[in-house]
Amino acid sequence: MAKIKVYYDKQGKTITVWFDDPQTDYLSEEAGNEVILMKNKQGKVIGFERLNFDMEKESDSFTFEAIAV
């Protein structure tokens, strides 16, 4: 199972999640709601970034579930 990498930048107020190797990032695309999708050369989404994310706010809590593929 691949490892998921999560980076939180408190000062920049962003959270970045990688599902694949960040070095294969080729194209970034705005998805709306302050979310940026990172894609590889084949167009597969390999990660995303959420802008204006502040973990200190109660409304910005989040949950995710890992699923083995």
N, C-alpha and C positions, 0 to 999 in steps of 0.2 A: 504494500500500500504506500502511495506517495505521501510525503510529508507536506503539510500545509504550513506556510510561513506567514506570521502576522506581525506587522510592524505598526506601532502607534507613535506618532510624532506629536507630543503634547504641545510644543511651541507652535508648530505649523498647523495643528488641529486637523490631522489627517490620520486615517487608518488604511493600511495597505495589506491586502491578503493575496498571497501567491499560491496557486494550485500546482504550478510547474516551475521549472528553472527560470528565475527572473532574467537571466542572460539571454534567453530566447525571445525576449520582448522585442517586437518589431513594429507594432502599430498601437496607438492609443486612440480610443473613441469615446466621446461623451455619450452617456446612456440616459442622461436626465437625472433630476433630483440630486445633483452634485456627486454623481458616480461616474468614474472613468473606468472603462474596460481596457485591459491590456491584452493584446493578442499576439500570437506567433505568426510566422510567415504564411502558414496554412489558414489563418483566420480563426483558429481555435482560441477561445478565451482562456488565458493562463493566469489571470489575476484581476483584481479590481482595487480601486482606491476611492474612498469616501472622503470628500472635502468637508470642512467645517464640522468635524466630529470631535466632540468634547466628552471624554469619559467621565468627567466630574459632574456632568449634568445627569439627573435621574432619567430624563426622557431619552437619553442616548444609550441606554442599556441595550444589549443585544445578546442573542443566543444563536448558536449554530450547531448543527449535528453532522458529524463526519459519517459518510457512507462509503463502504468499501465497494469498489467497482471492479 
